[in-house]
Amino acid sequence: MAMETTSVTTGKRDRETATSRAAKLRTGAAFDTLTGLHNHQAILEKLGELISLANRYRDDLSVILLDIDRIKAINDRYGHHTGDEALVRVAALLRQNARDSDIVGRWAGDDFVIIVPRTGLSSAWVVAERLRTLVEKLEMKDPTGDLFSVTVSLGLVQWERSEDARSLICRADEALHKAKQKGPNRVQILLGPSLRDKI
């Protein structure tokens, strides 16, 4: 009888351990290993969910795509370890200074995404500009201990009713590309078709 109880208890514990491991794997798969932010796939899923909510409740929704300026030059001059440190520091700053409702993720390479729910362009611009200013004040150290700074360029868009997550990110990428063309350390807004028609 005692043996049967032990085997039942052990079996239950094994199942709980396996469930716990699976949950940890799922959680780990949603986060970027270097920065600890949501990864590319998790961002797409969360953005899709927020688009559904925005559509249902007729809310605004904005997206900021952010890119560290001249990251290749940082890697070439100081080494990839310093480049990675810049990514980690910028990621931490974004996470600490985004609003509680915002979702921050690493999109790819040195690109980050900030999803700004229930927020139109003008208020999202304030968020983007504040983050840009905070990044330019960051003090980084090169391998010899000398200080250097980093800046970011940001593309900002507001969700249009017809858009899915990928098309919204594509427009944010287009806005970011325009920011980079105009020069580093700036926020570039790209209006959607419905807003352009009103101008």
Secondary structure, DSSP 8 states (H G I E B T S, - for coil): -HHHHHHHHHHHHHHHHHHHHHHHHHHHHTB-TTT-SB-HHHHHHHHHHHHHHHHHHT--EEEEEEEETTHHHHHHHH-HHHHHHHHHHHHHHHHHHS-TT-EEEEEETTEEEEEEET--HHHHHHHHHHHHHHHHT--EE-TTS-EE---EEEEEEE--TT--HHHHHHHHHHHHHHHHHH-SS-EEE---HHHHTT-
